[in-house]
Amino acid sequence: MEKATVVVIGGGATGVGILRDLAMRGIDVLLLEKEDLVNGASSRYHGLLHSGGRYAVKDQEAAKECIEENTILRKIGKSCVEPIGGMFVRLDSDDADFEASWVEGCRASGIEARPLTLDEAFRMEPRLSRHIVSAYAVPDAAIDGFRMSCQNVASAVRYGGRYKTYAEVVGILQKNGELEGVRVRNRFSGEEYDIACDILVNAAGGWCEKVAELAGLNVPVQPDKGTLIAFNQRLANHVVNRLHKPSDGDIFVPHGSITILGTTSMSIDDPEDTSSSYEEIEALMKIGEETFEDLRHYRILRAFAGSRPLYKQPGASGRGASRGFVILDHEKDGLKGMMTIVGGKFTTYRLMAERISDQIAEKLNVKTPCRTADEPLVPEVSEEAKKKAAKYFPSFGTNLAATRLGPDAFERVAKRLEEEPESRALVCECENITLAEIEEIAKSADSHIINDIRRRTRLGMGTCQGNFCSLRAAGIFGRVGSTEGAKDSLGQLKGFLQGRWKGVRPVLMGRNIRETEMTRALYELSFNVNGGKKA
């Protein structure tokens, strides 16, 4: 039987943070994720690295945690963070008293909120509504959740940490009130097997309640769905927040080549519910165009949604529920060796991991302190290596590839580009992804479906939404993929397109209808992916 000292359930930001922290302390740790890494809430949010300004009035502790972790993540994850800065802007329809409370809250939390003149604000963000009456600069940033999480895993592996994707925990083994291990099912083969462990950490986010039920425990979690909209270009140069009580549709985050507007807050029963409706999109647009009045002039790429794992507290729901986190030791509930961590935000994932890892290390009598705040996630690709490789990468593609790949994979891809000119062909023009890079990721044992490649490269996440690159990627995956599912090229292609369609359906309006018809014509008529059957 396979064994690990600690098993972590959940491959989101918190889970991978715990994996890295424990591995760096020399603890034998294994992470299990039922899908691919970062498949839940950690990839379905606005990509904001909080300054803490959003919590400065309501939750001083959360605000302080955010600004401290903001500083740390900029240092350890440079290639994952775009330090664009942020603004809080108040409209003439917003409460002036809230602004005064917010300014004081930022001061008390240690958040630098520099007042801007309106001339400064409009120079920084020319598209802002002229109904803005005050503005402040704050140290917000954009962060790539996929990249940050994958780099945590890569760091953990260097220290001996292990992980399995598409490995669903279907049972928790216990005897006489003590944990013995977990039963795991391979999501592709259906095979079930047991893994023994001394400590089990439930870090499954919105699924924490369901995991706890496998052990006969109760962890009350309220999944809270947030819907977001992705636009096809950068509407703003900075993160733009509405300066009022946190509400729906009041954050714009430039992210790579796009802008994300979010988010909503809706209590749901099932964390698997990532649906979005036309009504939600229209409500977000109406609120968003108060800040950017010409918002409807820009093309919407897609909508997407994720569920926040809010720890249930009596009388609190939606935006009234705390965004803080809790750690539960289930020895108090009659099961020694099992712990749960739930709640929190992506910005504070490292702190959450440190707090629970401290408790685990104490239980195991491990004295090694936490070092995750000091050591970079991955070594940076050297300027010399990037300069040498630049002649083989597409224009503006070298730095993008370096941040996506890290030094080892970048070196392998650059060598192929140099030695095999045909590998320089662009598979995804929107994100400047070469054939060599796609093949590098497709050959990995972690790549079971095309979406696994997407999360590691941004394939299909640009303005064409996979219209042109998905067919190419399916062919490449079928040719070089190492997993059984890779060989079903047509099935892979249809699954990928269906995933893209899910986000397009709620925003079928204006130019999007023409784009969708073009996609349908390409794949149903020209390529006949449905074999003559209607979609």
N, C-alpha and C positions, 0 to 999 in steps of 0.2 A: 504494500500500500504506500502511495506517495505521502510524504509528510512535510510539514512546514511548522516552524515555531508559531508564526502568526499568519493567519489568512485574512485578507481584506476583501470584502465583497463590494464591488462598485468601482468602475473605471472612469469616473468623472474627476473633476479637479481635486476634490477632497481625498478620494481614494488614491489617486496617483501621488498626491502630496504625502500621504501617510507611507506609501510604498517607498518613496525616496528617503523620507526621514528615517524610517526604521532601518533601511538598508545601509544608510550612512553611519548608523550606530553599530553596525555589524550584526544585526538581528536577522535570522533566516525568515524572510517574508515572501509570501506569494499573494498576488492580486488576481481575483477572478471577476470577469465582466461578461455578462450574458450576451452582449452585442459586441460592437467594436468600441475601442476607447473613445471617450468623449461623445457618446451617442445621445446623452440626455440633456439636462438643463445646462451643463457646462459648455455646450456648443449651440444652444438655442437661446441666446440672449443678445444684447446690443453691442457686446464687445467693448464695454466701458470699463476702464481702470479708474475706479472712483477716487476722487480727492477727499471724499467724506462730506462734501458740501450738501449733498442731498439729505443727509441725516443730522445736520448741524443743529436743527431746532428740536426735532423729536427725540433723537437718540444720540446723546453725547458720546457714549461708550463706543457705539458703532462708528461714529464719525472719526474718533481718535484712532481706532483700529484701521480704518480705511486709509488715512493719510500716512500712517506708519508703514502699512503694507505696500502702499503705492510707491513709497521711496525704496523699499526693499526689492520689489519686483522689477523696478526700472534697473536696478543694479545687477540682479542675478539673471534676468531674462531679457537682456538688451535686444536680442533679435526678435523677440515676441512683442515688444512694446513700441508703439509709435508715439513719441512724446509731443503731441500736437498742442497740448494745453486746452483749457476749457473756459467757457464763459457762462455766467448766470445772468439772465436778462429779465427785467420786469417790464410787463406791458402796462399801459395806463388803466387796464381793467383789473390788474392784480392788486392785492392788499398791500398797502404801504407799510402797515404795522408789521406784517410778516417779514418784510425786508429788514426792518430794524432788528427783529429777533434773530434773523438769519445772520446778519453781520456780527452780532454779539456771540452767536453760537459758533461761528467760524473762529472768532478770536479765542474763545474758551477752549476750542478743540485743537488749536495749533494749525489751522488751515489758513494759508495765505490767500486772502480775498482782496485783490487790489482793485479799488474803484477805477472805472474807465469813464472818460468823457464820452458823450454820444458820438462826437467826431471820431474818436479812437475806435469805438465799437463798430461804427459803419465802415471805417477803413479796414478793420480786421475781418468784418463780415458784411460785405456790401449788399447781400440779399435780405438782410434782416428787415422786418417790418419797421416802418417809421412811427409805429405806436409804442416803440420801446422808450421808456422814460429813465431807466438806469441800468447799468451793466457792471459786472465785476469779472476780473480774470482770476481763474483758479487752476491748480495743477492737475486737472483731469488729463487722461491719455486714452488712446485706443490700445487694446490688447487682443492678440490672436489666441483664442481659447484652445483651438486645435493644437497649435504649435507649442504653446506653453505646457499643455498636458503631455504631449508626446515627448517633449524634452525632459520633463520630470521622470518619465518612464526610462528614457535613455540613460539618464543620470543614475537612476536606481539600479539598472542592469550592470553598469560599470562597477557598482559596489556589491554585486551578487544578488540583487533583488530579482524575482521572477514574476511572470504574469502570463495569464491565459485569456484570450478573447474568445467569444462565442462559447463560453463555459458557464452555464446557468446553474446556480445553486438551487437544488430542488428539495434538499433535506438537511436538517441540522442534527448531528448525531450527539446524543448525550446519555449519560448513565448516572443514576443516583445524584442528580443535581450538578453534575460536572460535564463540561463540554468535552467531546471526544474528536469531533471533526465535522466534515460536511460531505454531502452527496452531491455530485456534479453531473450534469447532462451536457454532452456535446451537442450544440444546436444544429449541426449539420448531419452527423451520423446517428444521433439519438442514443449513442452509447452512454451508459451511466457508470460511474466509478466513485470511490470514496477517497477523501484526502484527510489524513489525521492532522490535528493541530492542537496547540495548547491554548491559544487565544484566537478568538474570532472577532473581527471588527466589521460591524454592519455600517457601511458608508454608502448605501445604495440610493441616497437622495430621496426622490419621491416614492421610491419602492421600499423604503426602510420599514414601513408598517407591514408590508407583505413578507419581507424577509424575517422580521421578528415573529410573525405568526407561525413560521415554520418551526420555531422553537417553543411555541405555545406562549409567547410573550405579547404584550400590548405596547406599541410605540405609536401614539396618536400623531399622525402626520396629515396635514391638509395640503394636497397639491393645489397650487395656485397658478392658473394658466396666464401667460403673458404672450400676446400677439405682437409681432413687429413687421415693419415694411422695409424692404430693401429697394433703394433707387439706383439707377444705372450710372450715376456719377457722384462726385463729391459736391454736394450742395453747399457745404460749409468748410472752412479751413480749420476750425476748432470744434471740439465738443460743445454743443449749445444746449444749456439747460434752462428751463423756464423757472424764474424766481418766484415761486409760490408754493403752497403746500403740495407735496408730491402727489401727482395725479397721473391719469392716462395721457399718453402722447406728448410728453413734455421733454423728451431728450432726443437730440440728433447727434449721431456719432459717425464721423467720417471713418471709413474702414477700408484700407486698400484703395481700390478704384471705385468704391460705392459709398453710399450713406445709408445708415439704418435709423429709422424712426421708431421709437417705442415709448412705453409698452403699455399693455393693459393689465388688469388684475381681476381674475375671475376664478372663484373657488370651483373646483371640479372634483369628481369622484375617482377618476382613473388617471394616473400619471402618464399613461400611454396616449391620452387624448392630446394630440398636437394639431388638431384641426383649426382652421381659421375660416371665418365667414365674411361675405361681402359687407355685412352690416358692421362688423368690427373694423374692417379696413376703412369704410366711409367715416366712422366715428373718429378714428385716428387722424384721417386726413383733415377733417373739419377743425380738430384741435391744433394740428401741426401747422395749418396755413394761417393761424393767428400769429405765429412766430415768423414763418416764411410765406408771405402772401402769394407768391407765384408758384407754390408747391405743385399745383396740378399741371404746370407746364412741363414737368419732368416725368420721364418714363419710369414706371414701377417695374422692377424686375420680378419680384415675387413677395409673398408673405410667408412667414413661418412662425411657429409658436413653441414654447417650452413650458414646463411646469416647475415653479419654485417649490422646494420641499419645506413648507412652513411647519414648525412644531406647534401642535394644537395647544392653545391656551384658552381657558374658559372665557367666552364673550368676545374673542378677538378673531377676525377673519379679514381676508383681502389686505388692503393697505393698513388696516388697523392691527394686523399681526406683526410680531417682531421679526426683523430680518437677522436677529442674532442667532447664535448656535448653541446647542446643548450637547453634553456628553453624558451618556447613561451607562452605568456599570450594572449589568444585570445580575451580578452576584446578590444584589439586594432583592432581586425578584426571584431568586431561587435557582439561577443557572450561573455557576462559577465559570469564568473564562470567556464570557461573551460581553461585548460592549457595542454601543451604538453612538454614532455622531450624526446629527441632523441639523438642518438650517444653515444659516450663514449666506455668504455671497462669494462669487468668484474672486473678488479682490482680496478676501481674507482667507482663501483656501490654505495658504502656507501656514498661517497662524493657527488655524483649526487643526491642521496636521501636527504641528508642534505640540499643541496642548494635549491631544490624546496620546501622542507618541511618548510624551513625558510620563504619562500614567502607565503606559504599557512597559516602558523601560524600568520603572520602579517595581512593577510586578515581577519582572524577570531579573531584577537585581543587576541591571546594566547601568553602568555609571557614565557612559559616553554621552556628552551633552549634544544638544541639537546644533547642527552647523548649516542648516538650510538657508539661513538668512545671509550667510557670508560667502558661500561658494557658488559661483555661476553654474547654471543648469548644464550648459554645454560649452566647451571651448569655442571661441569665435573663429570664424574663417579669417585667416590673416589677409591683410591688404595686399601683400605680395602674391598670395595664391589667387586672389580675385583679379588682380591686375594681369597676371599671366593667363588666366582663363578667359578674360573678357573678350579676346579676339574670336573665341569659339561660341560664346553665348549670343543670343539675339540681343539687339539694342535694349538697354535698360533691364536685361534679364539676369545679369550676373549677381547683383545684390539680392534680388528676389530669390534666386536659387540658393544662394549662400544662407539666407535666413531660414529657408524651408528645409534644407538638407543637413546642415551642420558640417563640420570639417571633414569627417571621414567619407561620408556619401558624396559630398561636393567634390572631393579629390577624385573619387572613382568616376563620377559623371563627367568632370572636366577632362579626364584622361581619355574617356571614350569619345568625347566631342572632338578632341584633338586627333585621335587616331582613326576615327570612323566618321568621315564627313557626312554620311547619310544619316547619322544619329542626331544631327543638328536640326533636322526637320521639326517645325513647330506642330505639336499636337493640339495645344490650346493657345490660340492667338491672344485671347483676352488676358490670360495670366502669364504669357511668355513661358510656357512649359514645353521643353524639348522632348523628342522621342527618347533620348538617353535618360532623362529624369523619370519619365513615365515607366520605362522598363526597369529602372533601379527599384522603384517602389512596387511595381507589379510582381517582381520576382520574390518579394518578401513572403515569408510564411504567414505573416499577419494579414495579407491581402486576400480576402475570400470573395469579396464582391467589389464592383467598380466604386461604390461609395467609400470603401476603405481607402482607395487611392485618392478619391476626391478630398477626404479629410486631411490627407497628408500633403497634397499638392495644390489644392484649390481648383482642380479640374472642374470645369463646368459651372463655376461660381461667378464668372464674369458676366458681361453684358449679353452674350448669346445664350447663356443658361444651358449649355451643353448641346445646342443645335448642331454644331459642326464637330466638336471634339468627342462627343460620346461614341459615335460610330468608329472613329479611329481608335479610341481607347479600348473599346470592346474587342476589336481585332488584335490589338497589341496584347491585351490581357489573355486572350485565348491562346496566343502564340507562346508567351513567355511565363505566364502565371504558374505558380508551383502548387496551387491548391486545386482540388477536384472541381469545384464550382467554376473555376476560371475557364474551363474548356467549353462551357455552354455559352458561347459568345452571344447568340441571339437572346437567350434568357437574361444574360447580364445586361445587354443593351436595353431591353424592354423594362427591366426593373429600374434601371437608372433613369430612363425617360419618365417612368411613372412617378418616381420620387420628385423629379423636377416639376411634373404636371401638378402634383399636389399643392405646390406653392404658387403656381400660376393661376389655378382655377379661381381663387377668391378675388383676383385682381384683373379679371377679364373685362377690360374697359378701354376705350380709345385705341391707341396704337398697339396695346397688348393683344387685342383680338387679331390684328393683322399678323403680328409675330407668331401667334399660336397657329393660325392658318398656314403660315409658311412651314412651321415645324411639322404639322400634320401632313402637308403635301410632300415634304421631304421623306418622312419615315413611313407613311402609309402608302403613298402613291409611288414615289420613286424607288424606295427600298423595300416596300411591301413587307414590313416587319410583322404585320398581323396575318400574313398569308391570305389576303383577300377578305378577311373578316373585319367587321366594324369594330372600332375602338370601344 
